[in-house]
């Protein structure tokens, strides 16, 4: 595993007159050994006048501690420590500021590059997974830029929208990586963003082959416009549009190439309002992006839905929904999204739970009721206080009536 430490001083290696860092920091990886700590790996380069960075590698499992020290020079304003694959923050206190922050650094975070996240090929719509799921190790964006290339401190840090796109990894190869056979088919697989980026580059190559006049900016725009929106799994709700985990989403080679071969091809994106799994009687809203001259035909299970020719569709039934968008002589179809409706059951008027012997129930105790179709809700026990003493009951047999519950009850806990 590779670990790096950086801080927001000027980099000498960028040239452009930069004088380099004015701080000298060291980083150590420690393990506990009885009442003391043992250094198992470290980096202690002399940094002043050079780059504000330390890097080292370690091969080990278990719990370790990070120690960062200053040997000489000024105090840095901000520091960043990154572990590349294999590092978990599971035992780290969650209230430490900056834990699990952005990890896209270096040239990946540069203005004129396209940073590429990774999604395993079998976690994409082609294999029934929609929206696609990012790999857990794909790097997060949001790393601020504090200085110009000449080392001048910016008045306001720049935060770039990185990564821009996601591409598939885990594809079969003829030789690499030896011993890693993801799907046990006898062929080695190549995983990681290092595998995803060449797939994105191959799509860019096809675009350039079909239209040699394309500029880098046009290729970037076409790749972004082809994306299937994805979700940042670290946030509580679906992140519509760009997010720092998956960028603009998973690229679609067909849409990207076609859009650059025919300038009339429409941009096809669909935003989703409300969950795609819901109770009978509810709905989900699909909105296709619209522009002058666009026409629409919504489909369910690849069959045209009569009369559904507007940019918005309200879906109430299970199925695979997509939209064909036409502009002049070009039609492109969105990736299908699966909708699941669940059969509702009548809500009970009263729910009673007999309490087993040995349990004390006190007025005001919280109760929980969960449902197939609605979020978990709470109710309150309002009966008398009932107690047991050495197996002898004090009072009437206790029952609980739950009031104030909306929706369909699937499970009640007391």
N, C-alpha and C positions, 0 to 999 in steps of 0.2 A: 504494500500500500504506500502511495506517495502522499506526503503531507507538505503543505506550503504555508509560509507566513509572509504576509506583505503589509506594508503600511503606506500612508498617503504622502510620502516624500517624493521628490523628483527622481526619475530613472535616468541614470547616466547613459545606459545603452540605447536610449532613444535618439541620442545625438541632438541636433538642433540647438546646441549651446547649453544643454542641461548640465548643471554642475554635480548632479547626483544627490544622494541622500545626505542629510546632516545627522542622522541617527544610526546607532549600531545596536541592533537587537539580536538576541539569541533565542532559540527555542529548544526545549528539552521534552522528551516523553519519559514519564516516570511510572514505575509500579510500586505498590506498597510492599515493603519487606519487614514484617513485624511492626515496630514502632518507628521505622525510618522508611525512606524512599530510595529506590535504585534507578539510575538513569539507564534506559535501554536503547535510546537513540537520540540524536541531537543534530543541530546545525548551528555553527558559530562562526560563519564567515565574517570578515571585516567589511563592514558596509559603507562607512563614511566615504563619500566621493564616488561610490559605486551605486548599485541598485538596492532599493529597499525591499529585499526579498531573501528568504531562507527556504531551502528545500531539502528534504531527506526522505529516505524510504525505510520501511520497517516491515517485517514479516512476523506477526505474532497475534495471538488471540487473548481475550480476557479484558479486564478493566484497566485502563491506564489514565494518567493525569498529564495535562499539558501545563508546562511552566514556561513563561515568556519573561525574559529579563532584558534590561537595558545596560549595555556595557559602557557606552559613552554617547555624547552628543545631546541633541535636543529631544524633547518628548514628542512622539508622534501624536497626531490628532485622532487618527483612526487606525485600527489594525484589523487584519482579516486572516483567519486561520481556516484552511480548507483541507479536508481529507478526501482523496479521490478513490472512491469505491472501497467498501469494506468497513467504513467507519460508521458507528451507530452512536447516537446521543441518548440512548435509552436510559442511562443512569445519571444523566446530567440534569441538574435542577432546571425546570422549564421556565423559571422566572429570570434566568440570566439573559440580559438583553443581547439580541443578535444570534441566538441559537437557531440553527437551521435557516440561516439567511441565504442570500444569493451565492452561487458558486461559479457563474460564468465570469471568467477573468481573461486577461491577456488579449491575444488577437481575436478570440471569439467575441469579445465585447467591443471590437472596433467598428467604426461607422460604416466602412465600405465592405464589410464581410456579412455573410448570411450565416447566423448561428443555427445549428440544426439539432433538435431534440430527437429522441428515439422512442419508437413504439414497436413492440414485437409484431412481426408480420401477422401472427395468428390472433392478435388483439385488435384487429381492424374490421371494418364493415365487410370486407371480402370473406371473412371467417365468422360473420354473424355478430360481431361486437361493435355496437354503435351507440354512443360515440366511442372512438378508439381510446385505448388506455395507454398512458405513457409508461415507459420503463421506470422503475423506482430510482434508478441511478442517473436518469437524465438530469442535466444541470439546470438550476434555476437562474433566471435573469434578475435584473434589478440592482446589479453592482454599480454604485455611483462612480463617476469620473470626477476627480478632484482637481486635476491639473491639466494644463496644455502640454503638448509634446515637448515644449522647451522648458517645462518645469514650473511655469507660473501658476500660482494658486487661483482657481476660478472663484469668482464671487459667489456663484451658486453652482453646486455640483450638478453634473449632467447624468441623468438616468435614461439609458437607451432601452428601447423595446426589444429585448432579447429573451429567448431565442425568437427568430422570425417564423420558423416552420418546424415541423416534425416529419421525419421519414422513417421507413421500416428498418429494423435490424433483425438479427437471428436467421438470416437467409443461409441456405446451403452453399458451401464452397467445395473446391476439389482438394484443398490441403490445409485450410486454416479455419478455426484454431484446432490443432491436433488434440484429440481427446475430448473435445466438447461437442457432443452430438445431441442437440437440443431435443429433437423429436425421435431419436433412436432409429433413424432410417439408414444408418451406415455412412452418412456424409457429415463431415464436420461443419459447424456453424460459426458465424462471425457475429458477435454481439457488441452492443455499445453504440455511443454516438459516433465513434470512429467508423462503424459499419453503416450507420444511417446517413452520414454526410455524403459518401460516394453514391448512394442511391439518389439523393437530391441532385448531385452533380451530373449524374447520368440523364436525369430528366432535363436539366438545363442544356446538356449536350444535344439531346433530341430536338429541343426547341430551337437551338442555334443552327442545327443541321437543316431544319425545315424552313428557317427564316434567318439567313446569315446577317441580315441587317439589324437584328435585335441588339439593343444596348444592354449592359449589365443591369441598369435600372429597370428596363422593361421586363427582363427575365425575372428579376426579384418580384416585381409587381404581379406578374402572371402566376408565379408560384404561390404567392400569398393569396391571390384571388381564387386559386383552385382549392384552397384548404377546406377540409371538413373540421368544423369546430370541435374542440376537445375541452375537457374539464381539468382544472387544477385539483387533484385529489386532497390537497392539504387545506382547502377552504370548505366551509360548510354547505355552500350552495353552488349550483352550476355557474361557471364563469363564462358568460356569453361574450364572444369575441376574444380579443387578445388577453392572455394571462401570462405570467412570468414562468409558468411550468411548461406550457405547451405552445407558447407563441400564438400564432393565428390558426394552428391546427395541423392536421395531417395532409400533406400534399396529395393531389390527384394528378397522375401523369397524363391521363387522357385529356382532362379539362385544360391543363396547362399548355399542352402541345397544341390542341385544337384552337385555343384562344389566340395563339400567336400565328397559326397558319391562316386563319380567317379573322380579319379584324372586326367582322360583324358579330362574332360570337359573344353572347351575353355573359356577364359575371353571375354565377349561380351560387348564392348562399341562402341558407334557410335558418332563421332564428326560431327558437322554441320557447314558448311561454307556458309555464305549468309543467308538472311531471308527466312523463309519457306512460306511466303506469298509474291507473286511477280506478276509482269505483264506478260501477255502472251508474249512468246518469250524469257523470262529470265529463270533462273534455280537456283537450290540449289544443293550443293554438300554434299553427305554423305560419310564418311570414316569410315569403320569398322576397329578396331584394328586387326593387322595381326601378325602371328607368324608361325614358320616353321610347315608345315603339315596342316594348317587351310585351309578349303574350304568354299566357300560362295555361297549362293543363295538369291538374293534380291527378295522381294515380294511387290506387290502393292495390297492393299485391300485383303491381305492374299492369293493372287494368285501368283505363281512363274512368274517372268519376264524372258522370254526366252533370253538366252545369257548373263544375268547379273550375272556373277559368279566371279567377281573380288571384291577386298576389297573396291573399290570406285564405287559409283553410282552417276550419274548426273541426277536429276529428273526435268522434265519439265512439268509434268501434275499433276493435283490435285489427291489426294488420300492419303491412309494411307500406309506409307512405313516402312518396317522392313527387317531384314536380318537374315537368319539362318546360323549359323557358326558351322561347324563340325570339330572335331578333333578326329581321330580314331573312337571310338565307342560311342561318345557323341555329340549330337547336341543341341545347345541352340539358342533361337531366341530373338532378341532384342525387346524392347518395340517399338510399332509402333509410327511413327511421322507423323502428318497430314501436308500435303502440299496443299496450296490453290493458284491457279493461277487466276488472275483477267483479264477480257476481256479489252483489250486496245481500245481506240478510237483515230482516227486520230488527230494529233496536229493541231490546227488552225493556219493559217498564220497571221491573224490579230484578235486582240480582242479589241473592242471598248466599252467604258463605258461613258454614258451621265451623266454629273454632275448636280445634282439638284441645284435649285436656292438657293443662300445664301452661297455657298461654294467657297472659294478662292483657286485656284490651282496655285502653283508657280513652275517655272522650277526647276527641281532637286528633287521634292517631290518623296519619295519612294513609290512604288507600290508593292503589294504582289500577287503572283499567287500560288495556291495550286493545287495538282493533286492527283488523286486516286493512281497513281503508282510511283510517284517520290516525293522526299522531297520538301518542300516549297522553292520557289525561289523568287528572287526579280527582279524588273525591275525599270526603271526610266521614269518619265513623261518628255517629251522633247518638249511639245507644248508651246504656248504663255501663258503669264500671263493673267488670266481672273478674273474679279472682279464684284461684285454686290454691288450697293449702294441704299439702301432703295427700293429694288425690281427692280431697273433699271440695265439692263445688260450693261457691257462695253466690247464690242468686239463681236466676232462671238460665235456661240454656241460651248461650249467646248466639245471636245471628246478626248479620250486617246487611243493611240495605244501602245500596249506592245510589245516590241521587245526583243530578247535574251532569250526567254523562251524555255527550252528543255522539251520534254515530253508531257503528256496529261493534258489539263487544265480542272479542275473540278469546280473551283470557283475563281473568280477574285475580289479582293477588291481594291477600290480606296479611 
